[in-house]
Amino acid sequence: MTTTVGADPAVVGPYLAEALGGQKWRSVRVELITAGMSNLTYVVTPEGGSDADAVILRRPPTGAVLATAHDMVREHRVISALAGTPVPVPRTLHLATDAAVLGAPFYVMERVVGVHVVQELPPGFAEQPAERRALASGLMDVLADLHSVDAAAVGLADFGRPEGFLQRQVRRWTTQWDATRDTDRPAMDALAARLAATVPATQRSGITHGDFRLDNCLLDPDTPGAVRAVLDWEMSTLGDPLTDLGMLFVYWPQAGEDRGVAISPVTTLPGFPTRLELAERYAARTGADLTDLRWYVGFAYFKFAAIVAGIVARSAAGAMAGKDTTGYADKIDPCVELGRAALEDGAL
């Protein structure tokens, strides 16, 4: 067994043998999944076991983090609560709140096998334009289903404070930017001030994911449009659902675009709908009024810029467990300009 940063197999194995009630876990292989830039995700497999025996372990980054960030207890709670709803989530297996075990709280869940789309579509998957449109439609339908879940009915009535949610979000991400700013960026400060001064009235509140996008989902390999699991719930809360739609726009470049901020070019391929087509499907499914969508998109770019600044800061501090963050700082200024253009010019 080799030591894995943040999840030493010599510690994880014996702990899971007790927590999961099986001696097969006493000796394990631990592999850090390279995708993702925030919480750390590991595949844990019993020695001699197959992929079918593996589970997933999630924990915060290995360095210092901001207050309220990377909360494993909250992430475990929302995934557990959504079990049995139309929202596909992995089955949770164990929550460890004792930071003495791995240096931070963590939880364990089942490993869901599915297609994970990041930089490109795998060969043979969603090769036809109609399949890609179905993939996008399925993604939007899952988001609409999430926003239709009755929080109280699944035990999440106290999962957040919907009143004043948007104002607090602007303050929270402004505070995060102030805590992790890499250099003087007056346009970022101006965008924060403009957002704070133009907060729209919230139409309705519900469970929000906080970072809903294509590469935070596992897809059915045989049925484009079917989502097997929604992952990465660390920013989930009760709040304004339109913040999820705005955030999805940040991650959805269209054909012919190179905005300088996209993580993946996949949605520029033929067949994927435009951002406004996504919004139309969402509105049709939920009945949401999208009059103020430009504010939500402007805020999403601001939030994304603050997240990137946090990643850059953690990387500089050596807290990203080997993740490659090359070029991330270069995304901040283009992101700020796109946020300004959405907010002031309606450029969605």
Long-range contacts (C-beta under 8 A, 24 or more apart in sequence): 1-27, 1-28, 1-29, 1-30, 4-30, 4-31, 4-32, 4-42, 5-32, 5-62, 5-321, 5-322, 6-32, 6-40, 6-42, 6-59, 6-61, 6-62, 6-102, 6-103, 6-321, 7-32, 7-40, 7-42, 7-44, 7-57, 7-59, 7-102, 7-106, 8-102, 11-101, 11-102, 12-44, 12-57, 12-102, 15-96, 15-101, 16-44, 16-55, 16-94, 16-108, 19-94, 19-96, 19-108, 20-55, 20-93, 20-94, 20-108, 24-49, 24-53, 30-57, 32-321, 32-322, 34-323, 35-116, 35-118, 35-215, 36-232, 36-323, 37-311, 37-320, 37-323, 37-325, 38-70, 38-232, 38-234, 38-307, 38-311, 39-70, 39-72, 39-75, 39-232, 39-234, 40-321, 43-111, 44-108, 51-111, 51-113, 54-111, 55-93, 55-108, 55-109, 55-110, 55-111, 56-90, 56-108, 56-109, 56-110, 56-111, 57-106, 57-107, 57-108, 58-106, 58-107, 58-108, 58-109, 59-102, 59-104, 59-105, 59-106, 60-104, 60-105, 60-106, 61-314, 61-319, 61-320, 61-321, 62-103, 62-104, 62-319, 62-321, 63-314, 63-317, 63-318, 63-319, 63-320, 64-317, 64-319, 65-314, 65-319, 66-176, 66-179, 66-180, 66-310, 68-172, 69-176, 69-234, 69-310, 70-104, 70-234, 71-234, 72-104, 72-105, 72-106, 72-107, 73-97, 73-105, 74-159, 74-233, 74-234, 74-236, 74-237, 75-107, 75-233, 75-234, 75-236, 76-107, 77-156, 77-159, 78-156, 78-159, 78-207, 78-233, 78-236, 79-109, 79-233, 81-154, 81-155, 81-156, 81-159, 82-146, 82-149, 82-154, 82-207, 85-145, 85-149, 85-154, 86-142, 86-145, 86-148, 86-149, 87-142, 87-145, 87-146, 87-149, 87-230, 88-142, 88-227, 88-228, 88-229, 88-230, 89-229, 89-230, 89-233, 90-229, 90-231, 112-218, 112-228, 112-229, 113-218, 113-228, 114-217, 114-218, 114-219, 114-220, 114-221, 114-228, 114-229, 115-218, 115-219, 115-220, 115-221, 116-215, 116-218, 116-219, 117-214, 117-215, 117-219, 117-264, 117-266, 118-215, 118-263, 118-264, 118-266, 119-264, 119-265, 119-266, 120-264, 120-266, 121-266, 121-269, 125-219, 125-221, 125-224, 126-224, 126-271, 128-271, 129-270, 129-271, 130-271, 131-224, 131-225, 131-271, 132-224, 132-269, 132-270, 132-271, 132-272, 133-271, 133-272, 133-273, 134-224, 134-225, 135-219, 135-224, 135-225, 135-272, 136-267, 136-272, 136-273, 136-278, 137-225, 137-273, 137-281, 138-219, 138-224, 138-225, 138-226, 138-227, 139-214, 139-217, 139-227, 140-278, 140-281, 140-282, 140-285, 141-281, 141-285, 142-217, 142-227, 142-230, 143-209, 143-212, 143-244, 143-245, 143-248, 143-282, 144-282, 144-285, 144-286, 146-206, 146-207, 146-208, 146-209, 146-212, 146-230, 146-241, 146-244, 147-206, 147-207, 147-208, 147-241, 147-244, 147-286, 148-206, 148-286, 149-206, 149-207, 151-206, 151-207, 151-238, 156-207, 156-238, 159-207, 159-236, 159-237, 159-238, 160-237, 160-238, 160-239, 161-238, 162-202, 162-205, 162-238, 162-239, 162-240, 165-202, 165-205, 165-237, 165-238, 165-239, 165-240, 166-199, 166-200, 166-202, 166-239, 166-240, 166-243, 166-299, 167-196, 167-199, 169-239, 169-243, 169-299, 169-303, 170-195, 170-196, 170-199, 170-299, 170-302, 171-196, 173-302, 173-303, 173-306, 174-306, 176-306, 176-307, 176-309, 176-310, 177-305, 177-306, 177-309, 180-306, 180-309, 180-310, 180-312, 180-313, 181-309, 182-309, 182-312, 182-313, 182-316, 182-329, 182-332, 185-332, 185-333, 185-336, 187-333, 187-336, 187-337, 187-340, 188-302, 188-305, 188-332, 188-336, 190-340, 191-298, 191-301, 191-302, 191-336, 191-339, 191-340, 191-343, 192-302, 194-298, 194-340, 194-343, 194-344, 195-295, 195-298, 195-299, 195-302, 195-343, 198-295, 198-343, 199-295, 200-292, 200-295, 200-296, 202-240, 203-240, 203-242, 203-288, 203-289, 204-240, 204-241, 204-288, 205-238, 205-239, 205-240, 205-241, 206-238, 206-239, 206-241, 207-236, 207-237, 207-238, 208-236, 208-237, 208-238, 208-239, 208-240, 208-241, 208-243, 208-244, 209-233, 209-235, 209-236, 209-244, 210-234, 210-235, 210-236, 210-237, 210-243, 210-244, 210-247, 211-235, 211-247, 212-244, 212-247, 212-248, 213-247, 213-248, 213-251, 213-252, 214-251, 214-252, 214-264, 214-266, 214-267, 215-251, 215-263, 215-264, 240-296, 241-286, 241-288, 242-288, 242-290, 242-292, 242-293, 242-296, 243-296, 243-299, 243-300, 245-278, 245-279, 245-282, 245-288, 245-290, 245-293, 245-296, 246-293, 246-296, 246-297, 246-298, 246-299, 246-300, 247-300, 247-303, 247-304, 248-278, 249-275, 249-278, 249-297, 249-300, 249-348, 250-297, 250-300, 250-301, 250-304, 250-335, 252-278, 259-334, 259-338, 260-330, 260-331, 260-334, 261-301, 261-304, 261-331, 261-334, 261-335, 261-338, 275-348, 276-348, 279-348, 293-348, 294-342, 294-343, 294-346, 294-348, 295-343, 297-339, 297-342, 297-343, 297-348, 298-339, 298-340, 298-342, 298-343, 298-344, 299-339, 299-343, 300-339, 301-335, 301-336, 301-338, 301-339, 301-342, 302-335, 302-336, 302-339, 304-335, 305-331, 305-332, 305-335, 305-336, 305-339, 308-332, 308-335
